[in-house]
Amino acid sequence: MIDPTRIHDPDAGYYRITAERRFNYLQLDPDHTIRLVWQALPVTCPMCGADTGLTLVMERAAQPVIEVLCPARHEWPEHLIDPGHFTAWADMRWTTPNWDMYWILEAGFGEEPPPPLDLVEEIPQAARIITRTLAREAKKRARRRVRKVKKKARNVAYSPVAALIRTAWAIQAGIPQETPAPVRTKGKQAPGPKIPSVAKYRAAYGMPAPVKGPACLVCEDKGRIVAPGLDVTCTECEGPAAAALAAAERKAARARAGGSAAGSPRPDGAKAGADGQRGSSINP
């Protein structure tokens, strides 16, 4: 009796093979007595005559007889199949091949090979199938893209209507309206508490202002390089006089442009002092 739950395991000595096509066994040809000629005969069911879809089972530990099961669930022992031929064929197909028994394949033992492909008919048919598949996928992508564009346009068109409906529902349900958050503009500080500058924090804590170092590290803003036996003009900077003149020119330019807060002329004729307060106007 064939166990339907047991699987093919050649290492354990259990063979279970299902042949989709006809399975042939070898038998000596009685018409040839001088030399050996093998005939390849198909295995058929003695009850229904089925010769395809047969399941062949053999276990080495038990009596080496091939049990056959047909698609109609008819089961019988097939004594015409040589167990040695069957195990050699199964080993050559799934495990380590035995090349000494390769002659049984040449004689026709085992499952019949599939019919040869008709390339003249199969290649154009495969090309047509691939072309139809690619065209179908391209149509799907195009329809998906059109649906996405339509959905986006519909959402943009109906967004004001949806906002009005949501507002009406909120008013009807008595839900308080939330104030929209202010839109932050790039470059402007969001509304909130004004943060003092670092200078005011430093003045509040009594911290001294950082000492600004010299602009020219070669002469330390002196304009000349002085050393024992050396007194030359610095070529890395313009000197303190030129730097002061450039600062004065910049200050005058800011005053002319109205961008300086200290020392710039007021519209009423007053002049801001060093403390930033308005001084009295002087009439000539």
PARODREN-791708 format. One record per residue (C-alpha): x, y, z; residue number from 1; chain; residue in one letter. Coordinates in nm, 2 decimals, padded with zeros to 4 digits. Layout:
BEGIN
<<X; Y; Z>; NUM; 'A'; 'A'> ...
***
This chain:
BEGIN
<<00.00; 00.00; 00.00>; 1; 'A'; 'M'> <<00.15; 00.34; -00.11>; 2; 'A'; 'I'> <<00.17; 00.59; 00.17>; 3; 'A'; 'D'> <<00.04; 00.92; 00.03>; 4; 'A'; 'P'> <<00.22; 01.13; 00.30>; 5; 'A'; 'T'> <<00.57; 01.00; 00.23>; 6; 'A'; 'R'> <<00.79; 01.20; -00.01>; 7; 'A'; 'I'> <<01.07; 01.11; -00.24>; 8; 'A'; 'H'> <<01.39; 01.05; -00.04>; 9; 'A'; 'D'> <<01.66; 00.85; -00.23>; 10; 'A'; 'P'> <<01.91; 00.89; 00.06>; 11; 'A'; 'D'> <<01.68; 00.68; 00.28>; 12; 'A'; 'A'> <<01.62; 00.43; 00.00>; 13; 'A'; 'G'> <<01.27; 00.55; -00.08>; 14; 'A'; 'Y'> <<01.18; 00.64; -00.44>; 15; 'A'; 'Y'> <<00.85; 00.81; -00.53>; 16; 'A'; 'R'> <<00.84; 00.94; -00.89>; 17; 'A'; 'I'> <<00.54; 01.07; -01.08>; 18; 'A'; 'T'> <<00.57; 01.05; -01.46>; 19; 'A'; 'A'> <<00.36; 01.30; -01.65>; 20; 'A'; 'E'> <<00.44; 01.12; -01.98>; 21; 'A'; 'R'> <<00.46; 00.75; -02.06>; 22; 'A'; 'R'> <<00.70; 00.55; -01.86>; 23; 'A'; 'F'> <<00.89; 00.27; -02.05>; 24; 'A'; 'N'> <<01.06; -00.04; -01.91>; 25; 'A'; 'Y'> <<01.31; -00.26; -02.09>; 26; 'A'; 'L'> <<01.25; -00.62; -02.21>; 27; 'A'; 'Q'> <<01.46; -00.84; -02.43>; 28; 'A'; 'L'> <<01.35; -00.88; -02.78>; 29; 'A'; 'D'> <<01.27; -01.25; -02.84>; 30; 'A'; 'P'> <<01.33; -01.22; -03.21>; 31; 'A'; 'D'> <<01.70; -01.16; -03.16>; 32; 'A'; 'H'> <<01.89; -01.46; -03.01>; 33; 'A'; 'T'> <<02.24; -01.39; -03.12>; 34; 'A'; 'I'> <<02.28; -01.04; -02.97>; 35; 'A'; 'R'> <<02.09; -00.86; -02.70>; 36; 'A'; 'L'> <<01.83; -00.62; -02.82>; 37; 'A'; 'V'> <<01.62; -00.43; -02.57>; 38; 'A'; 'W'> <<01.26; -00.32; -02.63>; 39; 'A'; 'Q'> <<01.12; -00.01; -02.46>; 40; 'A'; 'A'> <<00.76; -00.09; -02.36>; 41; 'A'; 'L'> <<00.52; 00.14; -02.18>; 42; 'A'; 'P'> <<00.37; 00.07; -01.84>; 43; 'A'; 'V'> <<-00.01; 00.07; -01.85>; 44; 'A'; 'T'> <<-00.28; 00.03; -01.58>; 45; 'A'; 'C'> <<-00.43; -00.33; -01.60>; 46; 'A'; 'P'> <<-00.77; -00.19; -01.49>; 47; 'A'; 'M'> <<-00.82; 00.13; -01.69>; 48; 'A'; 'C'> <<-00.53; 00.12; -01.94>; 49; 'A'; 'G'> <<-00.39; 00.46; -01.83>; 50; 'A'; 'A'> <<-00.02; 00.51; -01.93>; 51; 'A'; 'D'> <<00.04; 00.88; -01.83>; 52; 'A'; 'T'> <<00.04; 01.04; -01.48>; 53; 'A'; 'G'> <<00.16; 00.72; -01.32>; 54; 'A'; 'L'> <<00.33; 00.73; -00.97>; 55; 'A'; 'T'> <<00.60; 00.47; -00.92>; 56; 'A'; 'L'> <<00.72; 00.38; -00.57>; 57; 'A'; 'V'> <<01.00; 00.16; -00.45>; 58; 'A'; 'M'> <<01.16; 00.11; -00.11>; 59; 'A'; 'E'> <<01.50; -00.07; -00.09>; 60; 'A'; 'R'> <<01.45; -00.18; 00.27>; 61; 'A'; 'A'> <<01.14; -00.38; 00.18>; 62; 'A'; 'A'> <<01.10; -00.63; -00.10>; 63; 'A'; 'Q'> <<01.23; -00.45; -00.41>; 64; 'A'; 'P'> <<00.91; -00.44; -00.61>; 65; 'A'; 'V'> <<00.79; -00.14; -00.80>; 66; 'A'; 'I'> <<00.44; -00.03; -00.69>; 67; 'A'; 'E'> <<00.25; 00.18; -00.94>; 68; 'A'; 'V'> <<-00.05; 00.41; -00.88>; 69; 'A'; 'L'> <<-00.25; 00.54; -01.18>; 70; 'A'; 'C'> <<-00.46; 00.87; -01.18>; 71; 'A'; 'P'> <<-00.78; 00.67; -01.12>; 72; 'A'; 'A'> <<-00.63; 00.54; -00.78>; 73; 'A'; 'R'> <<-00.57; 00.19; -00.92>; 74; 'A'; 'H'> <<-00.26; 00.04; -00.75>; 75; 'A'; 'E'> <<-00.07; -00.27; -00.85>; 76; 'A'; 'W'> <<00.28; -00.42; -00.83>; 77; 'A'; 'P'> <<00.47; -00.40; -01.16>; 78; 'A'; 'E'> <<00.71; -00.69; -01.19>; 79; 'A'; 'H'> <<00.81; -00.61; -01.54>; 80; 'A'; 'L'> <<01.02; -00.31; -01.42>; 81; 'A'; 'I'> <<01.37; -00.41; -01.31>; 82; 'A'; 'D'> <<01.44; -00.26; -00.97>; 83; 'A'; 'P'> <<01.81; -00.21; -01.06>; 84; 'A'; 'G'> <<01.71; -00.02; -01.38>; 85; 'A'; 'H'> <<01.46; 00.19; -01.19>; 86; 'A'; 'F'> <<01.71; 00.29; -00.91>; 87; 'A'; 'T'> <<01.99; 00.36; -01.16>; 88; 'A'; 'A'> <<01.75; 00.58; -01.37>; 89; 'A'; 'W'> <<01.63; 00.77; -01.05>; 90; 'A'; 'A'> <<01.99; 00.82; -00.93>; 91; 'A'; 'D'> <<02.10; 00.95; -01.27>; 92; 'A'; 'M'> <<01.80; 01.19; -01.27>; 93; 'A'; 'R'> <<01.81; 01.33; -00.92>; 94; 'A'; 'W'> <<02.13; 01.22; -00.74>; 95; 'A'; 'T'> <<02.48; 01.10; -00.83>; 96; 'A'; 'T'> <<02.47; 00.94; -01.18>; 97; 'A'; 'P'> <<02.61; 00.60; -01.24>; 98; 'A'; 'N'> <<02.77; 00.61; -01.59>; 99; 'A'; 'W'> <<02.80; 00.24; -01.61>; 100; 'A'; 'D'> <<02.42; 00.22; -01.63>; 101; 'A'; 'M'> <<02.39; 00.50; -01.88>; 102; 'A'; 'Y'> <<02.30; 00.24; -02.15>; 103; 'A'; 'W'> <<01.95; 00.21; -02.01>; 104; 'A'; 'I'> <<01.88; 00.57; -02.11>; 105; 'A'; 'L'> <<02.00; 00.50; -02.46>; 106; 'A'; 'E'> <<01.78; 00.19; -02.47>; 107; 'A'; 'A'> <<01.47; 00.40; -02.38>; 108; 'A'; 'G'> <<01.42; 00.32; -02.01>; 109; 'A'; 'F'> <<01.23; 00.58; -01.80>; 110; 'A'; 'G'> <<00.99; 00.86; -01.87>; 111; 'A'; 'E'> <<00.97; 00.96; -02.24>; 112; 'A'; 'E'> <<01.13; 01.30; -02.32>; 113; 'A'; 'P'> <<00.90; 01.59; -02.41>; 114; 'A'; 'P'> <<00.82; 01.64; -02.77>; 115; 'A'; 'P'> <<01.06; 01.87; -02.96>; 116; 'A'; 'P'> <<00.97; 02.24; -02.99>; 117; 'A'; 'L'> <<00.85; 02.36; -03.32>; 118; 'A'; 'D'> <<01.05; 02.68; -03.34>; 119; 'A'; 'L'> <<00.88; 02.80; -03.65>; 120; 'A'; 'V'> <<00.55; 02.81; -03.46>; 121; 'A'; 'E'> <<00.66; 02.87; -03.10>; 122; 'A'; 'E'> <<00.88; 03.17; -03.15>; 123; 'A'; 'I'> <<00.62; 03.39; -03.33>; 124; 'A'; 'P'> <<00.36; 03.28; -03.07>; 125; 'A'; 'Q'> <<00.59; 03.38; -02.79>; 126; 'A'; 'A'> <<00.67; 03.71; -02.95>; 127; 'A'; 'A'> <<00.29; 03.78; -02.99>; 128; 'A'; 'R'> <<00.23; 03.70; -02.62>; 129; 'A'; 'I'> <<00.52; 03.92; -02.51>; 130; 'A'; 'I'> <<00.40; 04.21; -02.73>; 131; 'A'; 'T'> <<00.05; 04.18; -02.59>; 132; 'A'; 'R'> <<00.18; 04.17; -02.23>; 133; 'A'; 'T'> <<00.40; 04.48; -02.29>; 134; 'A'; 'L'> <<00.11; 04.67; -02.46>; 135; 'A'; 'A'> <<-00.12; 04.58; -02.17>; 136; 'A'; 'R'> <<00.13; 04.70; -01.91>; 137; 'A'; 'E'> <<00.18; 05.03; -02.10>; 138; 'A'; 'A'> <<-00.19; 05.09; -02.11>; 139; 'A'; 'K'> <<-00.22; 05.02; -01.74>; 140; 'A'; 'K'> <<00.06; 05.28; -01.67>; 141; 'A'; 'R'> <<-00.11; 05.54; -01.89>; 142; 'A'; 'A'> <<-00.45; 05.48; -01.72>; 143; 'A'; 'R'> <<-00.29; 05.50; -01.38>; 144; 'A'; 'R'> <<-00.12; 05.83; -01.47>; 145; 'A'; 'R'> <<-00.44; 05.98; -01.61>; 146; 'A'; 'V'> <<-00.63; 05.88; -01.30>; 147; 'A'; 'R'> <<-00.37; 06.04; -01.08>; 148; 'A'; 'K'> <<-00.39; 06.37; -01.28>; 149; 'A'; 'V'> <<-00.77; 06.37; -01.27>; 150; 'A'; 'K'> <<-00.77; 06.30; -00.89>; 151; 'A'; 'K'> <<-00.53; 06.59; -00.83>; 152; 'A'; 'K'> <<-00.73; 06.83; -01.05>; 153; 'A'; 'A'> <<-01.06; 06.72; -00.87>; 154; 'A'; 'R'> <<-00.91; 06.78; -00.53>; 155; 'A'; 'N'> <<-00.78; 07.13; -00.63>; 156; 'A'; 'V'> <<-01.12; 07.22; -00.78>; 157; 'A'; 'A'> <<-01.33; 07.10; -00.48>; 158; 'A'; 'Y'> <<-01.10; 07.21; -00.20>; 159; 'A'; 'S'> <<-01.29; 07.54; -00.14>; 160; 'A'; 'P'> <<-01.62; 07.35; -00.14>; 161; 'A'; 'V'> <<-01.48; 07.10; 00.11>; 162; 'A'; 'A'> <<-01.35; 07.39; 00.33>; 163; 'A'; 'A'> <<-01.70; 07.55; 00.33>; 164; 'A'; 'L'> <<-01.87; 07.22; 00.41>; 165; 'A'; 'I'> <<-01.63; 07.16; 00.70>; 166; 'A'; 'R'> <<-01.69; 07.51; 00.84>; 167; 'A'; 'T'> <<-02.07; 07.47; 00.81>; 168; 'A'; 'A'> <<-02.05; 07.14; 01.00>; 169; 'A'; 'W'> <<-01.83; 07.28; 01.27>; 170; 'A'; 'A'> <<-02.07; 07.58; 01.32>; 171; 'A'; 'I'> <<-02.37; 07.35; 01.33>; 172; 'A'; 'Q'> <<-02.20; 07.12; 01.58>; 173; 'A'; 'A'> <<-02.09; 07.41; 01.80>; 174; 'A'; 'G'> <<-01.72; 07.35; 01.75>; 175; 'A'; 'I'> <<-01.52; 07.67; 01.82>; 176; 'A'; 'P'> <<-01.33; 07.79; 01.52>; 177; 'A'; 'Q'> <<-00.95; 07.77; 01.55>; 178; 'A'; 'E'> <<-00.75; 08.08; 01.46>; 179; 'A'; 'T'> <<-00.52; 07.99; 01.16>; 180; 'A'; 'P'> <<-00.15; 07.99; 01.25>; 181; 'A'; 'A'> <<00.04; 08.29; 01.12>; 182; 'A'; 'P'> <<00.24; 08.23; 00.81>; 183; 'A'; 'V'> <<00.61; 08.26; 00.87>; 184; 'A'; 'R'> <<00.79; 08.47; 00.61>; 185; 'A'; 'T'> <<01.14; 08.39; 00.53>; 186; 'A'; 'K'> <<01.38; 08.65; 00.68>; 187; 'A'; 'G'> <<01.13; 08.78; 00.94>; 188; 'A'; 'K'> <<01.11; 08.68; 01.31>; 189; 'A'; 'Q'> <<00.79; 08.51; 01.42>; 190; 'A'; 'A'> <<00.57; 08.71; 01.65>; 191; 'A'; 'P'> <<00.66; 08.65; 02.01>; 192; 'A'; 'G'> <<00.88; 08.79; 02.29>; 193; 'A'; 'P'> <<01.17; 09.00; 02.17>; 194; 'A'; 'K'> <<01.50; 08.84; 02.25>; 195; 'A'; 'I'> <<01.77; 09.09; 02.37>; 196; 'A'; 'P'> <<02.10; 09.11; 02.19>; 197; 'A'; 'S'> <<02.42; 08.95; 02.33>; 198; 'A'; 'V'> <<02.56; 09.30; 02.41>; 199; 'A'; 'A'> <<02.27; 09.37; 02.65>; 200; 'A'; 'K'> <<02.32; 09.03; 02.82>; 201; 'A'; 'Y'> <<02.69; 09.11; 02.86>; 202; 'A'; 'R'> <<02.62; 09.46; 03.00>; 203; 'A'; 'A'> <<02.36; 09.32; 03.24>; 204; 'A'; 'A'> <<02.60; 09.06; 03.38>; 205; 'A'; 'Y'> <<02.89; 09.31; 03.39>; 206; 'A'; 'G'> <<03.10; 09.11; 03.14>; 207; 'A'; 'M'> <<03.37; 09.31; 02.96>; 208; 'A'; 'P'> <<03.34; 09.34; 02.59>; 209; 'A'; 'A'> <<03.57; 09.12; 02.38>; 210; 'A'; 'P'> <<03.89; 09.28; 02.29>; 211; 'A'; 'V'> <<03.92; 09.32; 01.91>; 212; 'A'; 'K'> <<04.26; 09.21; 01.79>; 213; 'A'; 'G'> <<04.47; 09.39; 01.53>; 214; 'A'; 'P'> <<04.36; 09.38; 01.17>; 215; 'A'; 'A'> <<04.71; 09.33; 01.04>; 216; 'A'; 'C'> <<04.90; 09.05; 01.22>; 217; 'A'; 'L'> <<05.23; 09.15; 01.06>; 218; 'A'; 'V'> <<05.27; 09.50; 01.20>; 219; 'A'; 'C'> <<04.98; 09.50; 01.45>; 220; 'A'; 'E'> <<04.82; 09.80; 01.28>; 221; 'A'; 'D'> <<05.13; 10.02; 01.33>; 222; 'A'; 'K'> <<05.21; 10.06; 00.96>; 223; 'A'; 'G'> <<05.58; 09.98; 01.00>; 224; 'A'; 'R'> <<05.78; 09.67; 01.10>; 225; 'A'; 'I'> <<06.02; 09.78; 01.37>; 226; 'A'; 'V'> <<06.29; 09.54; 01.50>; 227; 'A'; 'A'> <<06.66; 09.57; 01.61>; 228; 'A'; 'P'> <<06.83; 09.71; 01.30>; 229; 'A'; 'G'> <<06.51; 09.70; 01.10>; 230; 'A'; 'L'> <<06.25; 09.97; 01.03>; 231; 'A'; 'D'> <<06.05; 09.92; 00.71>; 232; 'A'; 'V'> <<05.70; 10.00; 00.59>; 233; 'A'; 'T'> <<05.45; 09.72; 00.62>; 234; 'A'; 'C'> <<05.34; 09.60; 00.28>; 235; 'A'; 'T'> <<05.06; 09.38; 00.41>; 236; 'A'; 'E'> <<04.83; 09.67; 00.52>; 237; 'A'; 'C'> <<04.77; 10.03; 00.43>; 238; 'A'; 'E'> <<04.88; 10.17; 00.76>; 239; 'A'; 'G'> <<04.68; 10.33; 01.05>; 240; 'A'; 'P'> <<04.63; 10.66; 00.86>; 241; 'A'; 'A'> <<04.49; 10.50; 00.55>; 242; 'A'; 'A'> <<04.27; 10.28; 00.76>; 243; 'A'; 'A'> <<04.13; 10.58; 00.96>; 244; 'A'; 'A'> <<04.08; 10.77; 00.63>; 245; 'A'; 'L'> <<03.89; 10.47; 00.48>; 246; 'A'; 'A'> <<03.67; 10.45; 00.80>; 247; 'A'; 'A'> <<03.59; 10.82; 00.78>; 248; 'A'; 'A'> <<03.49; 10.79; 00.42>; 249; 'A'; 'E'> <<03.26; 10.50; 00.50>; 250; 'A'; 'R'> <<03.11; 10.69; 00.78>; 251; 'A'; 'K'> <<03.05; 11.00; 00.56>; 252; 'A'; 'A'> <<02.89; 10.78; 00.29>; 253; 'A'; 'A'> <<02.65; 10.63; 00.55>; 254; 'A'; 'R'> <<02.57; 10.99; 00.67>; 255; 'A'; 'A'> <<02.50; 11.11; 00.32>; 256; 'A'; 'R'> <<02.28; 10.80; 00.26>; 257; 'A'; 'A'> <<02.09; 10.86; 00.59>; 258; 'A'; 'G'> <<02.18; 10.52; 00.73>; 259; 'A'; 'G'> <<02.39; 10.65; 01.03>; 260; 'A'; 'S'> <<02.20; 10.70; 01.36>; 261; 'A'; 'A'> <<02.47; 10.90; 01.53>; 262; 'A'; 'A'> <<02.59; 11.23; 01.38>; 263; 'A'; 'G'> <<02.33; 11.22; 01.09>; 264; 'A'; 'S'> <<02.13; 11.54; 01.03>; 265; 'A'; 'P'> <<01.77; 11.54; 01.16>; 266; 'A'; 'R'> <<01.48; 11.67; 00.96>; 267; 'A'; 'P'> <<01.42; 11.93; 01.24>; 268; 'A'; 'D'> <<01.78; 12.06; 01.24>; 269; 'A'; 'G'> <<01.87; 11.88; 01.56>; 270; 'A'; 'A'> <<02.19; 11.67; 01.60>; 271; 'A'; 'K'> <<02.21; 11.34; 01.79>; 272; 'A'; 'A'> <<02.48; 11.33; 02.05>; 273; 'A'; 'G'> <<02.70; 11.06; 02.17>; 274; 'A'; 'A'> <<02.43; 10.93; 02.41>; 275; 'A'; 'D'> <<02.17; 10.91; 02.13>; 276; 'A'; 'G'> <<01.95; 11.19; 02.27>; 277; 'A'; 'Q'> <<01.83; 11.48; 02.06>; 278; 'A'; 'R'> <<02.03; 11.81; 02.12>; 279; 'A'; 'G'> <<01.90; 12.16; 02.09>; 280; 'A'; 'S'> <<01.89; 12.33; 01.76>; 281; 'A'; 'S'> <<02.13; 12.62; 01.70>; 282; 'A'; 'I'> <<02.01; 12.91; 01.49>; 283; 'A'; 'N'> <<02.28; 13.12; 01.32>; 284; 'A'; 'P'> 
***
